[in-house]
Amino acid sequence: MKRYKYIAIALFGLVLTNCSGSESIFPEVILETDESTTVLPNPISLAVDDANDQFVLVNSNSGIYFKQGSLSLFDIDASDPAEPTLTQRDIIATPNFGGDVAFDGAQRFYVPFRESVDADHDQMISYDIDGNALQKQDTALIKNDPFGATVFGGKVYVVADEFMQKFNADLSSGETYDFSGLTEDGFEDAETELIRSISIDPATGIGVIANPGGRTLIFDTATEELRQLIAGPESVESALIADDKLFVIDTLTEAIWVFDWIGLPTPSETPDVIDDSEFLITTIPVGNGASKMAYDATNQRLVVTNSLDDTLSLIDTTSLQEIDRIDLNPEDLPSRYKRGCDYPFDVKVADVGGESYAITTCYDSSAVAMVRLSTHAWVQIYPNTVFE
C-alpha cells in the first residue's frame, strides 16, 4: 500500500491548492461511534488490549475520502462466543496514511503516519486510553514513509524507507539506524527502500525487519547493530516470531517460510549473510496476496491474511500445514451480513472470555471482521451496514 502514498499525496495537495480560498472538496472525517452511521475509512492496523477486552483501530483514509484519517476504540463482548459484539466507544481524527499501531501492553499506543510534515519528515504520535476516550499524547518527527512499529524494553521502534528509528516512551531522544548503504558495502539484493515491518523476540531482543525489496534484516537491540541478512526469500512482506520459529511471508512464492529460530546461526562478523537453507524448516503455500500474520497460542495456530483472495489461512504450527482457509467475502454473503471483508490486511488474536478470536481489518470495505478460532467460524463484521 506504500506504493500509493505519493500518488495520493500529490493528488491531495493538488486539490487543496486548487481549492485555496474556497471550501475543500474533502469533507471532515466522520466521528460517529454509532454502528448505523460510523465510517472506518481504510482500516489498516489494530492492536489488542486483552486485559481490558478492547482494541484500537487505525483508519488510514488512504483512499482520501476525507481530510483526515481516524483512530477508533472498541470493546469486545464475547458473552455469547458464537456471536460476539463490538461496541465503538470513541473515534478521533488523526493525520492520514496511518501504519502499524504498536501497543506497550499497558495503556499507550503508537502510530506512524505517512502524511508529510515537511519534505524530509513524517510523524509518529502516541495515544492513551482515558476511561472511554482516546487521548493524544506525544508527537515525534520520523523519516519519510514509516509503516512498521513495535515496542520493546520501554523503547519504540519504527521502520521507514532505508531507516529504523528508536524513541523513548515519550517519543523523545530518537536514534536513527541507516540501512541505505548495504548494497554499496557489497551485500547483494540488499536494497532497503521498501522496509515494511519489524518484529522483536521478547526473549532475546533480536529483531526481524521485513523488507519486500531485498533481504530480510536481523537486528540486535542489545548491541544496536545490524546482525545479519537472510539470503532468502527476497520479498518478505511481514515476519513473526512464535513457538520457537520465525515465520515470514514471501510474496513471490505465495508461501510462509518457516525457520528454526532457536537455530539462528551465530554471525562470524556483523553484519553477515545467512544462507536460508541453514535453518529453514519448510515452506507452506497460502493464498494470493498474503500480508500479515498473528499467532494463536491457545490453539497453536498461525492466522494469515490473504488480501487479494479475501481469505484467512489457518496454519497448525505443530504440523506446519494449512488446515483451513476461511472466505470472508463470498459472492453469496451469509444473510446476517450486509457487507463482506474486502482486502483483509492486518490481523490480531484477541483472547476474550476463554475464547480466541482473529480480528482482521477489511481495508477496501472499511470494516473489521472476527473469526472464532476454535470453530473456524466467521462470527462478526463491523459495521454491519451496507457498504457504499
C-alpha positions in Angstrom: 0.0 0.0 0.0 3.0 2.3 0.4 3.2 2.5 -3.4 0.0 4.5 -3.5 1.2 7.1 -0.9 3.0 9.6 -3.2 0.2 9.5 -5.9 -2.3 10.1 -3.1 -0.4 12.9 -1.5 0.2 14.6 -4.9 -3.5 14.4 -5.7 -4.4 15.6 -2.2 -2.0 18.5 -2.4 -3.1 19.5 -5.9 -6.8 19.6 -5.0 -6.1 21.6 -1.8 -4.0 24.0 -3.8 -6.8 24.4 -6.4 -9.3 24.9 -3.7 -7.3 27.6 -1.9 -9.5 30.3 -0.7 -12.6 28.2 -1.1 -14.1 25.2 0.7 -12.2 22.0 0.3 -13.9 19.2 -1.7 -12.8 16.8 1.1 -15.3 16.6 4.0 -14.2 16.3 7.6 -13.7 12.7 8.7 -16.9 11.3 10.3 -16.5 10.8 14.0 -19.7 8.9 14.8 -19.5 5.9 17.1 -23.0 4.5 16.4 -22.8 1.5 14.1 -25.5 2.8 11.8 -23.6 6.0 11.0 -20.0 5.3 11.6 -17.3 5.2 8.9 -14.0 3.5 9.2 -12.0 4.7 6.2 -9.5 2.1 5.0 -8.7 0.4 8.4 -5.1 -0.7 8.1 -3.9 -2.0 11.5 -5.1 -2.8 15.0 -3.7 -3.6 18.5 -5.5 -5.7 21.0 -5.5 -5.0 24.8 -6.5 -8.4 26.1 -6.5 -7.3 29.8 -9.4 -4.9 29.1 -11.2 -6.8 26.2 -10.6 -3.9 23.8 -8.7 -2.9 20.7 -7.5 0.2 18.9 -8.1 0.5 15.2 -6.2 2.7 12.7 -8.3 4.1 9.9 -5.7 5.2 7.4 -8.0 7.1 4.9 -5.5 6.1 2.2 -8.3 6.4 -0.4 -8.6 10.1 0.6 -12.4 10.0 1.3 -11.9 12.7 4.0 -9.5 15.4 5.1 -8.2 13.2 7.9 -7.9 9.6 9.0 -9.2 8.4 12.3 -8.5 6.2 15.3 -11.2 4.0 16.9 -11.5 2.4 20.3 -13.6 -0.8 20.5 -14.9 -3.0 23.3 -15.3 -6.8 22.7 -18.2 -8.6 24.4 -18.0 -12.4 24.0 -20.8 -13.3 26.4 -22.1 -15.4 23.5 -19.0 -16.9 22.0 -20.8 -17.7 18.7 -22.0 -14.1 18.3 -19.6 -11.7 20.0 -20.4 -8.0 19.8 -18.3 -5.0 19.1 -19.0 -1.5 20.6 -17.1 1.5 19.3 -16.5 3.7 22.4 -14.6 6.5 20.8 -13.3 7.7 17.5 -10.9 10.7 17.0 -9.4 12.4 14.0 -5.8 11.7 13.0 -3.4 12.5 10.2 -3.8 10.4 7.0 -1.9 7.3 6.0 -1.5 5.6 9.3 0.7 2.5 9.6 1.1 -0.3 12.1 -0.1 0.5 15.6 2.2 -0.6 18.4 0.9 -1.2 22.0 3.1 -1.0 25.1 1.0 -3.6 27.0 -0.4 -1.1 29.4 -2.3 1.9 28.0 -0.2 3.6 25.3 -0.5 3.1 21.6 2.0 4.4 19.0 1.0 5.1 15.3 3.3 6.2 12.5 1.7 8.4 9.9 2.9 8.9 6.3 1.3 12.3 5.9 4.3 14.5 5.4 5.2 17.2 7.9 7.9 18.6 5.6 10.0 17.5 2.7 12.1 15.2 4.9 9.8 14.0 7.7 6.5 12.2 8.5 5.4 11.8 12.1 4.8 9.3 15.0 2.0 10.1 17.5 1.2 8.3 20.8 -2.3 7.9 22.3 -3.6 6.8 25.7 -6.9 5.4 26.7 -8.5 7.6 29.4 -11.7 5.8 30.5 -13.9 5.6 27.4 -11.8 8.1 25.4 -8.7 8.2 23.3 -6.3 11.0 24.2 -3.4 12.2 22.0 -0.1 12.4 23.9 3.3 13.0 22.2 4.5 13.6 18.7 7.9 13.0 17.0 9.3 13.6 13.6 10.4 10.5 11.8 11.9 9.6 8.4 9.8 9.5 5.3 7.3 6.7 4.7 7.2 4.9 8.0 5.0 1.9 8.4 6.1 -0.8 10.8 6.3 -0.1 14.6 6.8 -2.1 17.8 7.5 -1.6 21.5 10.3 -3.5 23.3 12.2 -2.8 26.5 10.4 0.5 27.0 11.5 1.8 23.6 9.5 2.4 20.5 11.0 1.1 17.2 9.7 2.3 13.8 10.9 1.4 10.4 10.8 3.6 7.3 12.4 3.6 3.9 16.0 2.6 4.4 15.9 3.5 8.1 14.9 2.4 11.6 14.4 4.9 14.5 14.2 4.2 18.2 12.5 6.5 20.7 11.8 6.7 24.4 8.3 6.0 25.6 7.5 9.8 25.4 8.9 9.8 21.8 12.0 11.8 22.9 15.7 11.1 22.1 15.2 9.5 18.7 18.1 7.4 17.5 18.4 6.6 13.8 19.9 3.5 12.1 20.7 3.9 8.4 20.5 0.8 6.2 20.8 2.6 2.9 24.4 1.7 2.2 24.2 -2.1 2.3 24.4 -2.5 -1.4 27.4 -0.2 -1.7 29.0 -2.2 1.1 28.9 -5.3 -1.1 25.8 -7.0 0.0 23.8 -8.3 -2.9 20.0 -7.8 -3.1 20.1 -5.6 0.0 18.0 -2.6 -1.2 16.0 -1.3 1.7 13.7 1.3 0.1 10.6 -0.8 0.9 11.3 -1.8 4.5 7.8 -2.7 5.8 7.6 -4.0 9.4 9.6 -5.1 12.5 9.1 -7.9 15.0 11.3 -8.3 18.1 11.7 -11.5 20.1 10.9 -10.6 23.7 13.2 -13.4 25.0 16.3 -12.4 23.1 15.8 -8.8 21.9 16.7 -9.9 18.4 14.5 -8.1 15.8 13.5 -9.2 12.3 12.9 -6.4 9.7 10.7 -7.4 6.8 12.0 -6.0 3.5 9.9 -6.7 0.4 12.6 -5.0 -1.8 15.5 -7.2 -0.7 16.9 -9.4 2.0 15.4 -9.7 5.5 17.4 -7.9 8.1 18.2 -9.2 11.6 18.9 -6.5 14.2 20.3 -6.9 17.7 18.7 -4.4 20.1 21.3 -5.2 22.8 24.3 -4.3 20.7 22.3 -1.9 18.5 23.9 -3.5 15.4 22.6 -5.0 12.2 23.5 -8.6 12.9 22.6 -10.5 9.7 20.8 -10.6 6.4 18.9 -13.7 5.4 19.8 -14.7 1.8 16.2 -15.8 1.0 13.4 -15.3 0.4 13.8 -11.8 -1.2 10.3 -10.4 -1.0 9.2 -10.6 2.7 6.0 -8.8 3.4 6.0 -9.4 7.2 7.6 -11.6 9.9 6.5 -13.1 13.2 8.4 -14.9 15.9 6.4 -17.6 17.8 6.7 -21.1 19.1 10.5 -21.1 18.7 10.0 -20.4 14.9 10.4 -17.5 12.6 7.5 -17.2 10.1 7.9 -14.9 7.1 5.5 -14.2 4.3 7.2 -14.4 0.8 5.1 -12.7 -1.8 7.0 -14.2 -4.7 6.3 -17.8 -3.8 3.0 -17.1 -2.1 4.1 -19.1 0.9 5.1 -18.9 4.6 8.7 -19.8 5.0 9.3 -21.3 8.4 12.7 -21.1 10.1 14.2 -22.6 13.2 14.5 -19.5 15.3 16.4 -21.3 18.0 18.8 -22.5 15.3 19.5 -19.0 14.0 23.2 -19.2 13.1 25.7 -17.1 15.1 27.3 -14.5 12.7 31.0 -14.7 12.1 31.0 -10.9 11.7 28.4 -8.2 11.7 26.6 -7.9 9.5 26.8 -11.3 8.0 24.7 -13.1 5.3 22.9 -16.3 6.4 22.2 -19.0 3.9 18.5 -19.6 4.5 19.0 -23.4 3.9 21.0 -23.5 7.2 17.9 -23.1 9.3 14.9 -23.4 7.0 12.3 -25.9 8.2 9.7 -25.8 5.4 7.5 -23.6 3.3 3.7 -23.6 3.5 1.6 -22.4 0.5 -1.1 -19.8 1.3 -3.5 -17.6 -0.6 -2.9 -14.7 -3.0 -1.5 -11.5 -1.6 -0.7 -12.7 1.9 0.0 -9.7 4.0 0.0 -10.1 7.8 0.1 -12.9 10.5 -0.9 -13.4 14.1 -0.3 -16.2 16.5 -3.0 -18.0 18.4 -1.1 -19.6 21.4 -4.2 -21.3 22.8 -4.9 -23.4 19.7 -1.3 -23.3 18.3 -2.5 -21.7 15.1 -1.0 -19.1 12.8 -3.5 -16.8 11.2 -2.6 -15.3 7.8 -4.5 -12.6 5.8 -4.7 -13.4 2.1 -5.5 -9.9 1.0 -6.2 -10.5 -2.7 -8.3 -13.6 -2.0 -10.3 -12.1 0.8 -9.5 -15.1 2.9 -7.7 -16.1 6.1 -5.4 -19.1 6.2 -5.2 -21.1 9.4 -1.9 -23.0 9.9 -1.2 -25.6 12.5 2.2 -24.6 14.0 2.9 -28.1 15.1 2.3 -30.0 11.9 3.1 -26.9 9.8 0.2 -27.5 7.5 -2.6 -25.2 6.4 -5.7 -26.7 8.0 -8.4 -24.3 6.8 -9.0 -21.3 4.5 -11.9 -19.0 5.5 -13.6 -16.9 2.9 -14.6 -13.5 4.3 -16.1 -12.1 1.1 -18.0 -14.8 -0.7 -20.3 -13.9 -3.7 -23.3 -15.1 -1.6 -22.9 -13.4 1.7 -24.4 -15.0 4.7 -27.8 -13.5 5.2 -26.8 -11.9 8.6 -24.1 -9.8 6.9 -24.6 -6.7 4.9 -21.0 -6.3 3.7 -18.1 -8.6 3.3 -14.4 -8.3 4.3 -12.8 -7.0 1.2 -8.9 -7.0 1.3 -8.2 -8.3 4.8 -4.9 -6.8 5.7 -3.8 -6.7 9.4 -4.8 -9.4 11.9 -4.5 -9.8 15.6 -5.7 -12.5 18.0 -7.9 -11.5 21.0 -8.5 -13.8 24.0 -11.9 -12.9 25.4 -14.0 -15.0 27.8 -11.9 -18.1 27.4 -12.1 -18.0 23.5 -9.6 -16.9 20.9 -10.8 -14.7 18.0 -8.9 -13.4 15.0 -9.8 -9.8 14.3 -8.9 -8.5 10.8 -9.0 -5.1 9.2 -11.1 -5.1 5.9 -9.2 -2.3 4.1 -11.3 -2.0 1.0 -14.7 -2.5 2.6 -13.9 -0.2 5.6 -14.8 -2.7 8.3 -13.4 -5.2 10.8 -14.2 -8.9 10.9 -14.0 -11.5 13.6 -13.3 -15.3 13.3 -13.8 -17.7 16.3 -10.6 -19.8 16.1 -11.9 -22.8 18.0 -14.6 -23.4 15.3 -13.1 -21.5 12.3 -16.4 -19.6 12.1 -16.8 -16.1 10.8 -18.8 -14.5 13.6 -18.8 -10.8 13.2 -18.5 -7.9 10.7 -18.5 -4.2 11.9 -20.1 -2.0 10.9 -22.8 -4.5 9.7 -24.3 -1.9 7.3 -24.5 -1.7 3.5 -21.1 -0.6 2.2 -21.4 2.4 -0.3 
